[in-house]
Amino acid sequence: MTSGQPAQGSPSPNAPRSDGSVLARLISRRVGGMLVRNTIVSCSVFAVGLLVLWILVKFAGVNKIFAAGVGFVIANSLHYILGRSWIFKGTDRDLRTGYILFLVNSGVGLLLTTGLYGLLLKWSDVNYLVARIIVSLFAGLMVFILNAVFNFRQV
């Protein structure tokens, strides 16, 4: 009778696989599960960031740009906490280093988002909100891959 635990010497189900290319490792059921969890968290913290923005502007009279920055930092900090504890559970990355790398990866996502968004608006007739959604799919996937492979080292 087994206890549901991996046999001694067996890799943890959360451990990254070391066989195959990164692309081959990304296309797996385990990584798909992480991507689903990441999507849930990303949508949720985006809503939190918007709520913070709205509260700061509407009720505290804070400058919109500054409030957006505060909302971004709060949302990304929450995303990091949920990333460590749920999306990429079992990471061996140090907490402080992981947070710094997470913010760097978020910066890459921000640059990708603004760059692609600007290009879509300039070179297409796509509605600005639809363009933002399209761009968020690409940027979000890129940031997920950066975090999965290089930060949390789960792929």
N, C-alpha and C positions, 0 to 999 in steps of 0.2 A: 504494500500500500504506500502511495506517495503522499507527501505533505503539500504538494503544489509548488514546492520550492525547486529551483533548478538543481540538478545533480551537482555535487561538489566538483569543481573544475569546469563546470559549464558556464558560458557567459550569461550575464544577467540579460533579461529580455529588453532592458533599457540601454544596454551597452551598444555603442556604435560598432557596426561590422567593419572589419578591416580588409575584407576581400573585395576585389573588383574596383572599378573606377568610381569616382565621386558620383558621376551621373548614374551609374548602375545602382549605387547605394541609395541615391535619392528616390529612385523609382521602386519603392517597396511599400508594403502595407503598413509597416511600422512608421515610416516617414509620412505616409499619407495621414495616419492618425495624428501625428504631430502637426501637420498642416491644417487639419480640421480644427484642432484645439487652438492653434495660432489664429485662425480666421475668427473664431468665436471671441477670443481675447481682443484681437485687433479691432473688431467692430464695437465691442463693449467699451474699450478704453477710448476709442474715437468719440463715442457718445459722451463719455465722462469729460473729455477735453472740450467738447462743444458746450457742455453744461457749465463748466468752469468759466469758459469764455463769456457765455451769456450772463452768468451771475455777476462776474466782475464788471462787465460793461453796464448792465442794466441797473444793478443795485449798488455797486460801489463806485461807479463813475470812472473806472479805470480806462486808460487809453486802449483802443481796440488792438493795436499791434502788440503792446506789452501784455495785454490779457491773453492774446493768442499764444504768445511765448510761454506764459505761465501755464496755460492749459496744456500745451505741448509737453512741457517738462513733467507735469503731474501725470498726464496720460502715459508717457513713456516710462516713468518710474513705476507706475502700477503695472504696465505691460512687462517690465523686467521682473518684478516680484512674481507675477503669475507665470512668466516664462520659466523661471528657475524652479518653481514649485509644481507646475502642472504640465506645461508644454514640453520642456526639456528636463523633466524630472530625472534626478540621478547624476547631474553634471558634476564633474570634479573641479570645475573652474572656481577659483577664488572669488568671493562675493564682490570685492572692490574692483578687481581687474575685470570681472564679468560685466559690471555695471558700466565701466568706462568703455569697454568694447561695444556694449549694447548701444551706448550713446553715439559712438563713432559710426556704427552700422546705421543708426537712425539718421545721422547726418548724411550718409551716403544715400539713404532713401529719400531724404528731403531734397537733395540735389537732383536726384533722378526724377522725382515727382515734379519739381518746378521746371526742369529742363524739358521733359517730355510734354508737360502740360502746355508750356509756352509754344513748343513746336506744333502740337495739335491745334491750338487756337490760331496760330499764324497760318498754317498750311492746310487747314480743313474747315469745313462748315459745321463741324460737330458742336452741338450745344455745350456751353462751358461746364455745366454740371455733369453731363454725360462724359465729357472729356476728362473731368476730374476722377470719375469712377473708373474709366478705362485705365488711366494712368496709375491709379492706386492698386489695380490688380498686378501690374508689372512691377511697380516699386515694392509692393508688399511681398511679392514672391521673392524678389531679389534680397530683401532684408531678411526674410525667413531663411533663405539658403545661407546667407552670410552668418547668421546666428547659429543655425544648425551645424554648419561645418566648422567654422572658425572660432566662434565664441563658446558655445555650450558643448562643442565637440561630440555631438550625438549622431553624426553621419560619417 
